[in-house]
């Protein structure tokens, strides 16, 4: 029969405890933040995650493969 790996189990418990503690702290700090109001003026330009890129002209120096 295999011998139990107590150090692995302890490490897993410690990681779970640390994760739970961080989440609790995150909830505490997140609760104190003020939510933005809807009646504040917005920018007229839409917010895109990716900027729109213009295609560059092909280089004539390189031979076509």
C-alpha positions in Angstrom: 0.0 0.0 0.0 1.2 3.5 -0.8 2.5 5.8 1.9 0.5 9.0 2.3 2.3 12.2 1.2 1.6 14.5 4.1 3.7 17.4 2.8 1.7 17.5 -0.4 -1.6 17.5 1.6 -0.3 20.3 3.9 0.8 22.3 0.9 -2.7 21.9 -0.7 -4.3 23.0 2.6 -2.0 26.0 2.9 -2.7 27.1 -0.7 -6.5 26.8 -0.2 -6.2 28.8 3.0 -4.2 31.5 1.3 -6.6 31.7 -1.6 -9.6 32.0 0.7 -7.9 34.7 2.7 -7.0 36.7 -0.5 -10.6 36.4 -1.7 -12.0 37.6 1.6 -9.6 40.6 1.5 -10.6 41.3 -2.1 -14.3 41.3 -1.1 -13.6 43.7 1.8 -11.7 46.2 -0.3 -14.2 45.9 -3.2 -17.1 46.7 -0.9 -15.7 50.1 0.0 -15.3 51.3 -3.6 -17.8 53.7 -5.0 -19.7 52.6 -8.1 -19.7 55.2 -10.9 -23.0 57.0 -11.6 -24.9 56.5 -14.9 -25.7 60.2 -15.2 -22.0 61.2 -15.7 -21.1 62.3 -19.2 -19.6 59.7 -21.4 -17.0 60.1 -24.2 -18.5 60.2 -27.7 -15.9 57.8 -29.1 -16.5 54.1 -28.5 -14.0 52.2 -26.3 -12.4 49.4 -28.3 -10.1 46.9 -26.7 -8.0 46.6 -29.9 -6.9 49.6 -31.9 -7.7 49.6 -35.6 -4.6 49.1 -37.7 -4.1 50.3 -41.2 -2.7 47.7 -43.6 0.8 48.5 -44.7 1.7 48.5 -48.4 3.6 45.4 -49.6 7.4 45.8 -49.7 8.8 45.6 -53.3 12.3 44.8 -52.1 11.4 41.2 -50.9 10.8 38.5 -53.6 7.4 36.8 -53.5 7.6 33.3 -52.1 
